Amino acid sequence: MNQPTTSAPEISLHGRRVLVTGSARGLGEAFVRALVEAGARVVISDVLHERGQALAAELGSATCYVPMDLSDPASIEAGVAQAASQWDGLDGLVNNAAITNSGGKAMHELGVDMWDRVMQVNVRGTWLATVAVQKHLTASQSGRIVNIASDTALWGAPKLLAYVASKGAVISMTRSMARELGPDGITVNAVAPGLTLVEATEYIPAARHQYYQQGRAIGRAQVPSDVTATVLFLLSRGSGYVTGQVLPVNGGFVMN
């Protein structure tokens, strides 16, 4: 069985300034680490303040931490402004922050408040972060936005409806955003990872992990490093003619 590679992606982002939301742990943390290895300067943002600050302290002067709560429009506006001020602008945004909340519950078991909370963070938060960063990415003249979606919205995962619906919305927004922001030289793409082994997926039953592993063309567990290189490419100057696309990164579990 093939084993995942742990080597750094061979993509240079030297000098690029990137904001990653929800990046104090999990897949977001993996993006931060890969970006720093690729030469970028990274703004870590999250609601997990101690973990975000600790990560920035560990990684050194190429990073900083900015608090940002995607459920709070004022926090998003202030966070993006602070992020842009760190290095006199931004070149990229990774809309990674999201909550699940509906995992393991049938659709009739979901509460309205929970549904609204998921949409506030995953959909409205992605929209507002993109609006807030637009002027900075326009000034960059090579702005890049990567929305982190999910392959659950491509195959219709059961007992996860609020999250799946929110990620389906992110995929649709990606296409509209790409058309609106294209004239500003900004590309907008989505990456749809499969079930990845991170803290946020520890609650998922073993049966779901097994279902994924049996359905993948590449028959092993998915780890964060499987996703990072795709995100780095979409943040690079070399991806400037790729926009409005959704790239499933899931070992062939879902194929377009």
VENDA-V305602 format. One record per helix or strand of 3 or more residues. SS is the DSSP state (2 for helix, 1 for strand). FROM is the first residue (numbers start at 1). TO is the last residue. If there is no record, write none. Layout:
# VENDA-V305602
SS_FROM_TO + SS_FROM_TO
This chain:
# VENDA-V305602
1_17_20 + 2_26_37 + 1_41_46 + 2_49_62 + 1_63_67 + 2_73_86 + 1_92_95 + 2_107_109 + 2_112_140 + 1_144_148 + 2_152_155 + 2_161_182 + 1_187_193 + 2_199_201 + 2_206_215 + 2_225_235 + 2_237_239 + 1_246_249
